Amino acid sequence: MARELAISLYLFVFKCVFFFFNLLPLKEDKTTFVISFGDNSQYVLEEMQKHNISSEIILLCKGNSINKFKHYQGMKTIPFETLCILSWIKSVYHLATSRHVLIDNYFGFLASVQFKANVECIQLWHASGALKKFGLEDESIKNRSKRANKRFLQVYRNFHKVIVGSDVMADVFIKSFNLKDGNILRTGIPRTDFFYNEEAKQTVLEKLISKYPELRGKKVILYAPTYREDELNNFSLRLDVEKMQRELGNEYILMLRLHPVVQKNLLNFKIANGFLYDFSSDKYEINDLLIAADILITDYSSIPFEYSLLRRPMIFFTYDLKEYKKKRGVLTEFEQNLPGPIVEHTDEIIELIKQNSFDLNVVDYYAEQWNKYSTGESSANLICYMFTNKSAIIPFKMS
């Protein structure tokens, strides 16, 4: 109850301040990004710079995402934090006076704003696909209050456009955010452009190996489980790392990628020296780790959609599938539509790796199904839509 009251008060204040700034003239050449992850925003920004797009660019950054954009020139970077009053006021001003607003997550403030008629808010989202339910499809919605559910719908109402990499994901967004097909922008996902750039991939790999020469000549296993709220302060690694090292020998290295906010018990990581490496810090880009990985182990994360573009093996370590289905929910026929085997125990993982029991034809099909529009020109397609021709999505060309 107290939390709902606090949220309502915050949104009321936001609405009043936004209303005041909304009386000011709209700046047709201003583009504002609201960022919590930053990957897609980075690629869009670089495409705008590449083609000398004439636009005042504002970056409103949540949390540590601001670190991604410190080296960018010719744009304003502002911490979008409630307790930084001056920065917060500036942020609301830019949101109210921008022609384009690009966001990459669910932002509650959208429930309290009414953009002008010719403003377009574009949802870049932070995942290329979905295995777990979210939005209105999330099983936890049953535990929310009517006021909370109404607020969620008000937020989704301001997703004027949502970018997608596939028709499959378009259907997911339509159901999850209560959208129509006209809200869907089939440009592809900007950050997937990286996987079509051979030079960029090679540079990333060489940089990682120069910093961690232990990776050279080894087969790299990447374990990247999804973020679980109930493990935020009490994470326990379910993999038997010591057994993996003993059974797989010196041929392999295991890279661990957890959500940066998860508080890990470091005692879990003192075993397996020379085998287990923790890359959970947000200073490591997930795309960089995917390039280095020969095998991916995950569960309900969205990482497989990008990784499938590399046509490499995946294992789905869903040790809590029954419980997860009840608490959060997964997409229909989850088990039948994965590009790799499902396992519950470390022994199964070890056996799969030893036997190299993977069907890469399934991975190929998965990549094509979920990345239909992500073909290496997604950033250019979005820039084309925003600044040139809204009637068609074609690669941006400069005369």
N, C-alpha and C positions, 0 to 999 in steps of 0.2 A: 504493500500500500504506500509506504513512504517513498519507495523507489518510483512508483508511478506518479506521485505528486511532484517529485523532483524533476522527472522528465517533462511533465506537463508545464511546470514553471519555466524550465529552460526553453522549451519550444515557444511558449508565449512571448518570452523576451526576444528570442530569435525572430519571431514573426513581426514584432513591433519594429525592431531595428531594420529588418529587411524591407518592411513596408515604407519606412522613411527613405531609405536609399533607392527604392524602386521608383520614387518620384523623380529621380534624376534621369537625364537623357541616357539612353542605351548607347554604348560604344560598339558600333558595328565591327570594328577591327580588333576587338578584345576577345581572347580565348582564355578561359580559366580552367585549370585542372584541379580536381580535389583528389588527393592521393593518399592511399594507405599502403599499397604494395609497390607500385611504381613501374613494374616491368613493361606493361603495355604503353603507359604514358611516355616512357623513355623512347620507345621506338617511334611513336607518333611525333614527339618533339623533334627527334633527329630527322625525320622525314620532312617536317615543316622547315627546319633549318636548311636541309639539303636543297629544297626547292625555293628558298627565299620567300616563304609565305609572309606577306605583310600583315602581321597581327601582333598586337600587344599581348604578351604571354604572362600569365600569372599562375604560379604553382602554390597551392595551399596544401601543405604536407602534414599528415598525422604521424606522430611518433617518430621512429627512426627513419622513415622514408625520406626525410629531408636530406639525409646523408648521400643519397643517390644523385642529387641534383646540385651539389655545391660547386661543381666545376662548370656548370652551364652558364654561358654568357648571354647578355641581352634579354634577360627575363627576371621577374621579381619572384623570389622564393620566400614564402611566409609560413611560419609554424601555425597551423590551424588548431589551436588548443584553447579551450574555454578559459583556463586560468591565466593565459596571456591576454589580458583584456584589450590592449591596444591592437595586437596582432589579430585578435578575434574580430574586432570592429572593422579593421581593414579587410579581413576575409569576407565578411558579410557584404561590405561595400562592393567588392569585386564580383561577388556572386550576383548581385542585383544589377550590375551594369555591364555584364558580358553578353556578347552575342552567342557564343558557344560555351557550354559548361560540360566538361568531361569528367566522369567519376569512375572509380574502379572498385566500388564496394557498396554495401548498404550503409547509407548515411542518414541518421535519424532526422537531421535538420530539414530534409526534403519534405517532411510531413507538415511543415509550418510555412512553406513558401509558395507563392504563386508567381511563376515566371511570366514575363511579358509574352504577348502572342507570338512574336517572331524569334524568341529565344529557343534554342534547342539543347536539351540535356541528353548527352550520349553516355550510356553505361558501357564502359570498357570491360567491366567485370575482371576477375582475377583467375578464372579457370576456363580452359578451352572446352571442357566437357564436364559431365557430372556422373558420379556413381552413387553418391549419397543424396538424399532429398534435402531441399532447402526451400526457403520462402514459404508459400502457402501449402507446399507439399510436405514440409517438415513435420514429422510425427509429434514433435514437442509443441506444435501450435495448439494442441488440445489442452495444454497446461497454461496457456496465456489468457489474460483477461480480455474481455470484449474491447476495452479501451486500447489495449496493446495491438490486437488484431486490426482494429480500425486504423491505428497509426501506421502499421505496416502497409496497408492498402494505400494510404495517403502518400507514402514514400514511393511505392511502385508506380503510382499515377504520374509521377514526374520523370519516369524513365521514358522519355519521348522516343528514343531509339536505343536498341541494345545490339551490339555487334556479336556476330556468331561466326563460327568456322564450319558449321554444318547445319543441315536441315534437322538432324536429330536434336541438336542442342537448341535450335529454334523452338521445337515443340516443348522442350523442357522449360525454357524461359516463359513461353506462353502460359503454361500451367502454373509455374512457380510464382510468377509475378502478375498474373491476371492481365496479360497483354493480348494484343491482336497481331496478326501477321504483319500489319502495316507498321508495327513498332520494331520489326526485326530488320537489321542491317547486315546483309550477307557480304561483308567485306573480307572475312577471314580475321584471324586473331593476330594483331601486330607483332607480338613477341615471337611468334612462330617463324617470322622471316629469318631469324637467326639460323634455323635448321636447314635453310636452303643456301646459306652463305658459307661455302667451303673454306674460304680464306679466314673468315671470322672464327669458324669452329677450330681450325688448326692452330690459330693464334691463342685461343683460350686454352686448348689442350697443352700446348708447349709452355704456357705461362704457369699452369697448374703443376706440371711435371717439374719445372725448374724450381718451384717452391717446395715440392714434395717429391724428390727424386726416388723415394721408395716405391712410387707408383709405376716407375718405368719397368717394363718387362713383366708386370703382374696383371692378372685378370682382376678387374675391379667389380665388386658387388656393392651396390648402393641400396641401403635400407632407408626408405623415406615414408614412414607411416603418416596418416592423417592427424590433424590436430584434434584432440579429445579434451573437452572442457573439464571433465572430471579428473584428468591427469595433469592439470596445469601445475599444481604444487606437489604432486605425488606420483611422478612418473616412474614406471618400472619397465625395464627392457625385457620383453618377452622372448627374445632370441637367446638361445644358449650359445653365446659367443665363444666361450672356451671350447665347447664341443665342435663348433664350426672350424675353429683354428686347428684343432687336433685332427679332424677328419679331412679337411681340404688342404692342409699343409701349407707350404710356403709359396704355392702357386697363386694364391688369392690374397686380396686385401679387402676389408670391409669398411665402407664409408657410411657413417651414420648422419642422417639429416632429419633433425627434429625441428618443430616450430621453435624459433628463437626465444619465445617467452616461457617455454616449458622449463621448469626447474628440475634439473637432473641430479640424482644422487651419484656423485662422482665415484663412489665405491664400486658402482656397477661397471665402470670403465677402466679400472686399474688392471684387470686381467687382459690377456691377449695382447701384450706389447708387440708392436710391429705388425699387428694384424688389424686392429680396430682404430679408426681415425674419426674423430668427431668434427663434422663440418656443419654444425647446427647454427653457428653464428650467422647473423644477417649480412656479414661482410662477404659471404660466399653466395654467388648467384646460382640458383637452382639449375638454370640452363647449362652453366659451366660444369656442374657435377654430372648432369645427364650425359654430356659429351664424353666424360671420362669413364662412365659406367659401362661395363660389358653386360651386366645383368642388373635388373631393377627388382627389388623386393618392396612391395607396398601393400595397401589394403583398399581403403575407400577414397584415397586421394585422387585429385584430378591430374596428377603428374603423368600417368600412362598415356594421356591423349597427345602430349608433346613427345614423349619418349617413343611412341609408336612410329614417329616420323624417321627414327633412326633404324627401324626394322631390327631391333634387338630383343632378346628374351626377357620376359617378365614373370614374376611369381607373386601371387596374391596371398599374403599371410593374414588371413581373416580368422584369427583365433577366437574372436568374440562376436561372430556374425549373428547368432541368434539374439544376443542381447542388444547388439547395435541396431538390428532391424526394429526392435521394439522402441528403443529410446530415440533414435534419429531417423531411421528408415533408409532404404536403398532403392534404386530404381527397379521397376518390374523386370523379372527374369535376370536379375543381377548375375547369378551364377552361370547362366547360359551364354552371356554376352561379353565375357572377359577375354582378353587376348593372351591368356596364360593360365596355368593350373592354379587351383585354390588349395591351400594347405592350412593346417591348424597347428603343426608341430615342427620344431627345428629339424628333426630327423628327416621329414619329408623334403624339406628344402635342400638338405645336404644330398639326398639321394637324387633329386632332380638335377642338381648341378653336376654331380659325378657322372650321371648317365647322359647328360646333355639332352634331356627329354623335353624339347620345346618344338612347337609347330609354328614356324615363322610365317607360314601362309596365313594363319589366323591373325597374326600381327599386321600383315600387309592389308588385309581386309579391314581391320579395325582402323588403321591409319587413314585409309581412303574414306571410310564411312564418317569418321568424326572430324576430318580435316579437309572436307570437300572444297571449301573456299579459302583455306589457308595454304596457298601455293607459292609463297615467297614474295608476294606483292600486297600483302594485307595492309601494311601501313600506308602505302601509296593509294590503295583503293579508298581508304578512309579519308585521306587528305583530298582526294578527288571529289568525294561526296560532299565534304564540308565546304570546299573553296572553289570548286569549278562547276561540275554538272551533277545536280541532285537527281536527275532522271535516270542515270545509269551509273553502274560501278565498273569503271575501267581503270587500268593503271594510269597514274598521273604522268603527264608528259609536259615538259617545258619547251617552248619554242626557242 
